[in-house]
Amino acid sequence: MQHYNIYEMGLEQNPANYTPLSPISYLQRAAFVYPERVAQIHQDTRYTWAQTYDRCVRLASALNGMGVKKGETVSFLCANIPPMFEAHFGVPMSGAVLNAINTRLDAEAIAFILQHAETKILFVDREFGPVAKKALAMVAVKPTVIGIDDEYYNEGELLGETTYQALLDQASTDFDYLLPENEWEAITLNYTSGTTGNPKGVVYHHRGAYLNAANNIVSWDMGKHPVYLWILPLFHCNGWCFPWTIAAAAGVSVSLRHVRADDIYSAIHTHKVSHFCGAPIVLNMLNNAPAEMKGNIEHEVNAMVAGAAPPAAVIEGMERMGFNVTHVYGLTETYGPCILCEWKDEWSDKGISEKAALKARQGVKSPMQEDLMVASPDDMQPVPRDGETIGEIFIRGNIVMKGYLKNPSASEEAFSGDWFHTGDLAVWHEDGYIEIKDRSKDIIISGGENISSIEVEDVLYRHPDVEEAAVVAKPDDKWGETPCAFIKLKAGADADEKSIIDFCRNNMAHFKAPRRIIFGELPKTSTGKIQKFVLRQQARDDG
């Protein structure tokens, strides 16, 4: 006998009580409520929210006029400037899917993405014209190319028959743009870094983009009208969903073409920047900037850091300058940040070093992420919350990707057991906070003992002469593997291999200390992460 449920009788969804979630609504509201407030700053150029809305509608109209259909791909190869910000609204308003391409990729990788995404229109910032031209020569079905001519940048090569601005000038503001019929519809396509093999295309939906944009405000306590500096690339997880966050909070988007300490500090001073995101490498750069550059910041600056586990010493350095650091964790597959080190009032009275150690933990699920666990990858049983037992991080909820584009087997593998498998290894503390110990491929097994490369790096970053450090496994006849450290010293420092090994042995168990130190520049990915796969090969070749 079927159960009779009074709450399902005559209470169906209808247009009055249900609207598919989409971050486009954040732009609509910002323009309606705060039309005269500044939305975008790009050097001497200012756009209000009304003007930004107008430009996004024009972009949608122009794409429609060029024959772009719902569900087709529009790619942008562009720096963190207004057209890239506006694309996050204008492209989905046309019904298309935005593909923001990593600007640091080589021509072969860009060509693969254009072909795999079946890109119809490619917008190219003149800075990346030369690499785009090489990529386009490799593509069989070529997209229409539109140039982005930034008046504040004259180098590179301008491609295309027309420009982004000319396209907007000719387009209509009366365009009846599209909202999704179903919030599960794709909004963006982001490619993973692809350090081995071809990158995978991660597909986001409107619902997830809407929720993670709001998630950023709630988890970071951003309030109204934050001033956000674009240090984090907009191509990286759609800038961790912050274009939509800035619209939801009616804040200010401050452009930044190149990530340089002087430009960052200048923007913080000039525009009273309240929030920025970045990898630990960026915080390290800001820490090591000249003292005269860092002085006289009298307003609160909030830094959200992720991308790799930041050493406690780097967080401590930022906190000493008065920056408030929030540590988060996420992946391209989770719309960026989905776990954060939620701060508790009772920790505020602790010393700065102890607070930095707490902040170095990845934390707990963010408000709009559904579930998180650290479990054995073999049987998916949660590990004990003892801060010692290592397991894999598993995530599920509304801010997990739709899946991988045209790769059902990879999607099925990533979602097996009804959880998203991150591949990151962590411990679970008694208070429920997780702490990453390594990528599964980065753990060092020496004499049968697991050594966390991150733990060794934390000690190295406390050495006064060390600017950057990375630790990988080096093959060893006796122990199987031993830690090998790659170090970039601070300018003028003269520490040698013995002194650094001795420092490590004085600050940690001897078996965990590096047995080999190699000095020099550290190779990095396009998003500022140190390329450990390159270092592992160097360690093997070291003899």
Secondary structure, 3 states (H helix, E strand, C coil): CCCCCHHHCCCCCCCCCCCCCCCHHHHHHHHHHCCCCEEEEECCEEEEHHHHHHHHHHHHHHHHHCCCCCCCEEEEECCECHHHHHHHHHHHHCCCEEEECCCCCCHHHHHHHHHHHCEEEEEEEHHHHHHHHHHHHCCCCCCEEEEECCCCCCCCCCCCCCEHHHHHHHCCCCCCCCCCCCCCCEEEEEECCCCCCCCCEEEEEHHHHHHHHHHHHHHHCCCCCCEEECCCCCCCHHHHCHHHHHHHCCCEEECECCCCHHHHHHHHHHHCCCEEEECHHHHHHHHCCCHHHHCCCCCCEEEEECCCCCCHHHHHHHHHCCEEEEEEEEEHHHCEEEEECCCCHHHCCCCHHHHHHHHCCCEEECCCCCEEEEECCCCCCECCCCCCCCEEEEEECCCCCCEECCCHHHHHHHCHHHCEEEEEEEEECCCCCEEEEEECCCCEEECCEEECHHHHHHHHHCCCCEEEEEEEEEEECCCEEEEEEEEEECCCCCCCHHHHHHHHHHHCCHHHCCCEEEECCCCECCCCCECHHHHHHHHHHCC
